[in-house]
């Protein structure tokens, strides 16, 4: 679709949705899966009659571009009447550029795990935050793996920085310490300095707050330095596609935490996998937690508009707490603009994950 076609007003009988997902940069590895999962959700909503009698029409925006450019493109689509809602997976810097400009105009469902604290009117969030994701994982690893010393490696922007601040609190709660931190620009490919710092720190665990291909390159370097023999890694942003790209030697002693893993064997997850494979075939990207979040985002956006009978933000705000929807993560509801869900811990088993714990028992 050309840019002029994207800016065209939504056709009569359709409801335009800006799907903001990365097509470039470190997070570009997630883009294809995000687009397919969102497409599946839109097709299923449309097959069931659409929203307010209108078919959903996805308009993809490259969320891997600079945040100000993404915000300008989405604003142009809204002003042209081409879209009546926004959703997708993109990093927090993009969300922080978008939310102040669009959230009072159209509903905005943000699907990426993030640092927490977003409470802008008209912004609804489907994914994990540190309190429900990182805190219980750090508690479990302290108790069961005897982790005592953490080292943080993250990209240098709002999500890793704010998450690391929370990690300091969680470390104190679990009787552990954070003994060092390294922050690197998005797109980093040289990890020699942080690897040396990890080794000198005598950390027995590394908290990875790296995005996409940066995390892949770090995993490869970590394995090549044989640091996996002395320290485990925990990531709150790691999916099956990243495991494959990291290679077996880069995934030893690596754990991740998320609300969805392909290895989950719940009825909802298995049903989702069957529909995804049936629609896109075996060569499609794995529908990981990051891609699947876009499936959730489309479903929640459709449910919000349908319940309110309008895409006007004030109307949606008045009925949002009554909204529920059923997706690959089960039946989910909003609480204070955030979706509440189960969170799991998984360990890398070669190029796949093995789910090892439901973290609900560690959230007290």
C-alpha positions in Angstrom: 0.0 0.0 0.0 1.4 3.4 -1.0 1.6 6.3 1.5 -1.1 8.1 -0.4 -3.3 5.0 -0.2 -2.7 4.8 3.6 -3.8 8.4 4.0 -7.1 7.8 2.2 -10.1 8.0 4.5 -11.3 4.6 5.7 -13.8 3.2 3.3 -17.4 3.1 4.2 -18.1 -0.1 6.2 -14.5 -0.4 7.4 -12.7 0.7 10.6 -9.0 1.7 10.1 -6.4 0.5 12.7 -2.8 1.8 12.6 -0.7 -1.3 13.4 2.6 0.1 14.7 5.3 -2.6 14.5 9.0 -2.6 13.8 10.3 -3.2 10.3 13.8 -2.1 10.9 16.4 -1.7 13.7 17.1 -4.1 16.6 13.4 -4.9 17.0 12.9 -5.6 13.3 13.3 -9.3 14.1 9.8 -9.2 15.7 8.0 -7.4 12.9 6.9 -10.3 10.6 5.4 -12.3 13.5 3.7 -9.1 14.8 2.1 -8.4 11.5 0.9 -12.0 10.9 -0.6 -12.3 14.4 -2.4 -9.0 14.0 -3.7 -10.1 10.6 -5.0 -13.3 12.1 -6.9 -11.4 14.8 -8.4 -8.9 12.3 -9.5 -11.7 10.0 -11.2 -13.5 13.0 -12.9 -10.4 14.1 -14.1 -9.7 10.6 -15.3 -13.3 10.2 -17.4 -12.8 13.3 -19.1 -9.7 11.9 -16.5 -7.0 12.5 -16.9 -4.1 15.0 -20.1 -2.1 15.0 -20.8 -3.7 11.6 -17.5 -2.5 10.1 -14.6 -4.7 9.0 -11.2 -4.0 10.5 -8.6 -2.6 8.1 -5.0 -2.7 9.3 -2.7 0.0 8.1 0.9 -0.9 9.0 3.3 1.8 10.3 7.0 1.1 10.8 7.5 1.4 14.5 11.3 0.8 14.1 11.7 4.4 12.7 12.7 7.3 14.9 10.0 8.0 17.5 9.1 11.5 16.2 8.7 10.1 12.7 6.4 7.3 13.8 4.3 9.8 15.8 4.0 12.1 12.8 2.9 9.3 10.5 0.3 8.0 12.9 -1.0 11.6 13.5 -1.3 12.1 9.7 -3.4 8.9 9.4 -5.7 10.0 12.2 -6.1 13.5 10.8 -6.9 12.1 7.4 -9.6 9.9 8.9 -7.8 6.8 7.7 -7.6 5.2 11.1 -9.9 5.2 14.2 -7.6 3.3 16.5 -3.9 2.4 17.1 -2.2 -0.8 18.4 1.0 -2.7 18.0 4.3 -3.7 19.5 7.0 -1.0 19.6 9.6 0.2 22.2 8.7 2.6 25.0 10.4 5.6 23.3 7.9 5.3 20.5 4.9 5.0 22.9 6.1 8.1 24.8 6.2 10.0 21.6 2.8 8.7 20.4 0.6 8.8 23.6 0.5 12.5 24.3 -0.4 13.2 20.6 -3.1 10.6 19.9 -4.5 9.1 23.1 -7.3 11.7 23.5 -8.2 11.3 19.8 -8.5 7.6 19.2 -8.0 4.5 21.5 -4.4 3.3 21.6 -3.7 -0.3 22.7 0.0 -0.8 23.5 1.0 -4.4 23.4 4.7 -4.4 24.3 6.0 -5.3 27.8 7.2 -2.1 29.3 8.6 -0.4 32.4 5.2 0.3 34.0 3.6 3.6 35.1 1.6 4.5 31.9 -1.8 5.9 32.9 -2.6 8.3 30.0 -6.4 8.5 29.3 -7.1 6.4 26.2 -4.0 4.2 26.4 -4.7 0.5 27.2 -1.9 -2.0 27.8 -1.9 -5.8 27.2 1.5 -6.9 28.3 3.9 -7.4 31.2 5.3 -4.9 33.6 8.3 -5.5 36.0 6.1 -5.9 39.1 4.4 -9.0 37.8 7.1 -10.3 35.5 10.6 -9.5 36.9 10.0 -9.3 40.6 8.6 -12.9 41.0 11.3 -14.2 38.7 14.1 -12.7 40.7 12.5 -14.0 43.9 12.3 -17.5 42.5 15.9 -17.5 41.2 17.2 -16.3 44.5 15.4 -19.1 46.3 15.8 -22.0 43.9 19.0 -21.2 42.0 20.8 -19.4 44.9 21.4 -16.2 42.9 23.1 -13.6 45.0 24.7 -11.2 42.7 23.1 -9.6 39.6 24.7 -7.7 36.7 22.4 -5.6 34.5 23.0 -5.2 30.7 20.5 -3.1 28.8 20.0 -0.8 25.9 20.2 2.9 26.8 16.6 4.2 26.8 13.6 4.4 29.1 12.5 0.8 29.4 15.9 -0.7 30.5 16.7 2.2 32.7 13.4 2.3 34.6 13.2 -1.5 34.8 16.7 -1.6 36.3 15.6 0.9 39.0 12.8 -1.5 39.9 15.3 -4.4 39.8 17.3 -2.7 42.6 14.2 -2.8 44.8 13.4 -6.4 43.9 17.0 -7.4 44.6 16.8 -6.0 48.2 13.5 -7.8 48.8 15.1 -11.1 47.8 18.3 -10.7 49.7 20.4 -10.2 46.6 22.4 -7.3 45.2 23.0 -5.6 41.8 26.7 -5.4 41.5 27.1 -3.6 38.2 25.2 -2.1 35.2 26.1 -1.5 31.6 23.9 0.5 29.1 24.5 0.4 25.4 23.0 2.2 22.4 20.4 0.4 20.3 22.2 -1.4 17.5 25.3 -2.3 19.5 27.4 -5.2 18.1 30.4 -5.0 20.4 29.9 -6.4 23.9 33.5 -6.9 24.9 33.4 -4.2 27.6 30.3 -5.4 29.4 31.4 -9.0 29.2 34.7 -8.1 30.9 32.7 -6.1 33.5 30.5 -9.1 34.2 33.5 -11.4 34.7 35.2 -8.9 37.0 32.0 -8.4 39.1 31.7 -12.1 39.9 28.0 -11.9 39.2 26.2 -15.2 39.2 23.2 -13.9 37.2 22.8 -11.3 34.4 19.6 -9.4 33.9 19.3 -8.8 30.1 17.3 -5.7 29.1 18.3 -5.8 25.5 16.1 -5.5 22.4 15.9 -8.0 19.5 19.0 -8.4 17.5 21.1 -6.7 20.2 20.1 -9.5 22.6 20.9 -12.1 19.9 24.4 -10.7 19.5 24.9 -10.5 23.2 23.9 -14.1 23.6 26.4 -15.2 21.0 29.2 -13.3 22.6 28.2 -14.5 26.1 28.4 -18.1 25.0 31.6 -17.6 23.1 33.2 -16.1 26.3 32.0 -19.2 28.2 30.3 -17.0 30.7 27.3 -19.2 30.6 29.3 -21.7 32.7 29.5 -19.2 35.7 26.4 -17.0 35.4 22.8 -17.6 34.3 20.9 -15.0 32.3 17.3 -13.8 32.8 15.5 -11.8 30.1 12.1 -10.2 30.2 12.3 -9.7 26.4 13.3 -13.0 24.7 11.3 -15.1 22.3 11.7 -18.2 20.2 12.9 -16.4 17.1 15.7 -14.8 19.2 16.7 -18.2 20.5 17.0 -19.6 17.0 19.1 -16.6 15.9 21.3 -16.9 19.0 22.2 -20.5 18.3 22.5 -23.4 20.7 25.8 -22.2 22.0 24.3 -18.8 22.9 21.3 -20.1 24.8 22.8 -22.3 27.5 21.7 -21.3 31.1 19.3 -18.7 29.7 15.8 -18.1 31.2 13.0 -15.7 30.2 9.7 -14.6 31.7 6.5 -13.7 29.8 2.8 -14.2 29.7 3.0 -16.4 26.6 5.4 -19.0 25.3 4.9 -21.2 22.3 5.7 -24.2 24.6 2.7 -23.6 26.8 0.2 -26.4 26.5 -3.0 -24.7 27.6 -6.1 -25.3 25.5 -6.2 -21.6 24.5 -2.5 -21.7 23.4 -2.8 -24.9 21.4 -6.0 -23.6 19.7 -4.2 -20.4 18.7 -1.2 -22.3 17.3 -3.5 -24.5 15.3 -5.3 -21.5 13.7 -2.1 -19.6 13.1 -0.4 -22.6 11.4 -3.6 -23.3 9.4 -3.7 -19.8 8.1 0.0 -19.1 7.4 1.6 -22.5 7.1 4.8 -24.1 8.6 7.2 -21.5 7.1 5.7 -18.6 8.9 7.6 -17.0 11.8 7.0 -18.6 15.2 4.1 -16.8 16.9 6.1 -15.8 20.0 5.0 -13.7 23.0 5.9 -10.5 21.1 4.1 -11.3 17.9 1.2 -12.9 19.8 0.8 -9.7 21.8 -0.4 -8.0 18.6 -3.1 -10.6 18.3 -4.2 -9.6 21.8 -4.0 -5.9 20.9 -6.3 -6.2 18.0 -8.8 -8.2 20.0 -8.7 -5.8 22.9 -9.1 -2.7 20.6 -12.1 -4.4 18.9 -13.7 -5.3 22.3 -13.2 -1.7 23.6 -14.9 -0.1 20.6 -17.7 -2.7 20.4 -18.5 -2.4 24.1 -18.6 1.4 24.0 -20.4 1.5 20.6 -18.0 4.2 19.6 -14.3 4.8 19.0 -14.5 8.1 20.8 -12.1 8.0 23.8 -14.6 9.4 26.4 -17.1 6.7 25.5 -14.5 4.0 25.7 -13.2 5.3 29.1 -16.7 5.0 30.5 -17.0 1.3 29.7 -13.4 0.0 29.6 -13.6 -1.7 33.0 -16.5 -3.8 31.7 -14.5 -5.2 28.8 -13.2 -8.8 28.5 -11.9 -10.8 25.6 -10.7 -14.3 24.9 -7.4 -14.8 23.2 -4.4 -17.1 23.3 -3.7 -16.2 26.9 -7.2 -17.1 28.0 -10.0 -14.8 29.1 -8.6 -11.4 30.1 -10.0 -8.2 31.6 -8.7 -4.7 32.1 -7.9 -3.4 35.6 -6.9 0.3 35.6 -6.2 0.3 31.8 -3.9 -2.8 32.2 -4.7 -6.3 31.3 -4.0 -8.7 34.1 -2.6 -12.2 33.2 -0.6 -15.1 34.3 3.2 -14.9 33.9 5.6 -17.8 33.4 9.2 -18.6 33.7 10.9 -20.6 31.0 14.4 -22.0 30.4 16.0 -22.2 27.0 16.3 -25.8 25.8 18.5 -25.5 22.8 16.4 -23.5 20.3 13.1 -23.7 22.2 11.7 -22.9 25.6 10.7 -25.2 28.4 8.2 -23.6 30.8 9.4 -24.3 34.3 7.2 -22.2 36.6 3.9 -20.3 36.9 5.1 -17.1 38.7 1.8 -16.4 40.5 3.1 -18.3 43.6 6.0 -15.8 43.8 4.1 -12.5 43.4 3.1 -12.0 47.0 
